Amino acid sequence: MTRSATEVMQEIVFAAVVDAVVALKDASKGVPNSLLRDLNAIHANTAFADLPEALQATIPASVRAAFTRLLKEGYSVSPGRPAQPPRPPRPDATQRRPDTQRRGPRPGGTPGPGRPGGGGGGRSGPGRGPTGKPGPRKS
């Protein structure tokens, strides 16, 4: 039966907490006052070096066991370096960018400016000659 990552992580954390409590009990050598003193010394700002030696030895062992268990369950554990962002797809040679599209023939079949027979590249229309300059005025 496949278990979710949440279930696996809950079991790993539970096992780590139980191992830590057992290590604290071992460090107190059965003396309740010593165990209580060690527990009261642990708070949110406690550094790793401030923990009892038995607990310091238990934490790395719990971490190794957690990674081994995750691998056994089929989860991948990445190395210490961050994953590289995915590369953008390369444009296909057959695809064109919108700004480089070729223009087709003009409506009506007349060639445009700059093309053979296109009127020399200037503006044409009423009152303009074939060069695009204003022609003689008709009265």
N, C-alpha and C positions, 0 to 999 in steps of 0.2 A: 504494500500500500504506500502510495506517495504522500508525504507530509508536506505541508506548506513551510515556507521559510520562517514564518512567525512561530510555528510550533517547534521547529528545530532550535531557533534562537532562544525561546523560553526555556527549553531543556538545558541548553548550554549555560545560560545565565544562572539558572537554578543550581546546576552542578558547581559552578564557580563560587556562588555564595556559600553553599554547604562546605566546599573545600576551605573557604576562607574562615568560616566559623570553627571548623575542626582545627585549622592551623592556629587560630587564636587560643583555643582551649589547650592545645599542646604547648603553646608558648607560656601559658600561665602555670603549667605543671600541676594542674588540679587545684590551685589556690583560688577560691572565688574572688577575693579582693583584688588579686592581680589581674584576673580576667576582666573584672569590672573596670579597673583602671585602664587597661589596654583598650577596651571598647569606648570608654569616655574620651580617650585621647584621639579617637578618629572622628574627624569632621570634614566639612566640604573643602577646606583649604589644607588638609593634611597632605604633605609631600610623601612620595614613595619611600624616601629614605627615613621618614619618621615612623614607619610601620615596624612592628616586630619582625625579627629576622625570619621566623617561620612563615609569616604571612608574605613577606617579600619573596620567598622561595616558591610559595604556592601560586602566586599570580602568573608568572611566566609559564608555569606548568599548565595552568588552566587555559591560558591563551593558546598554547601549542595544541592542547586537547580540543579546543574549540575549532581551530582551523582543520585539524585532522577529521573531526566529525563532519564539518561542512563538506569537505572533499568526499568523504564516504557517502554522504547523502546525495551527492551529484551536483552540488553547487560549485561554481568556479570561484576561485579566490585569486584576485589580480595581484600582480607584483606591486611594489611600493611606488612605482612611477604612475602619474596620471595617464588616463587613456587619451590618445590623440584624437582630435576632432576629425570627423569624416571629411574626405576631400570632396569638393564640388565636382559633379560629373563633367567630363570633358565634352565640348560640343562636337557633334558628329560632323564629319566632313561634308555630308550631303545636306545638312541643315544650314540655312542662311540666317544671319542676323537681320532683324527688321530694318536697320538703317542702311543695309547694303543691297536691298532688293533691286533687281533690274526692273526698269519700266517697260511695259509692253507698248504696242503701237497705239497711237492716239485715236480717239474716236473719229470716224470718217475717213480713216486711212491717210491723213495728211501727216507728213513727217514733222517733228518738232524742231525747235531751234538747235543748232549745233549738229544736226544730222544731215546727211547728204540730201540736198534739195529742200532744206528746211528754211530757206530765207535768210541765211547769213547770221543767224543767232540773235537778231534784234526783234523788236516788237513789230508786228504787222497788224493791219486793220484799216478801217476807213480813214482816209486822209494821209496814209503813210505809203511810202514807196517800198520797193523790194528790199531796200537796205535798212528799213526800219526808221528812216529819217522822214520828216514831214515833206510831202511832195508839193507840187504847185497847187495853189488854191484855185478852185473853180468858182467863177462868179455867177 
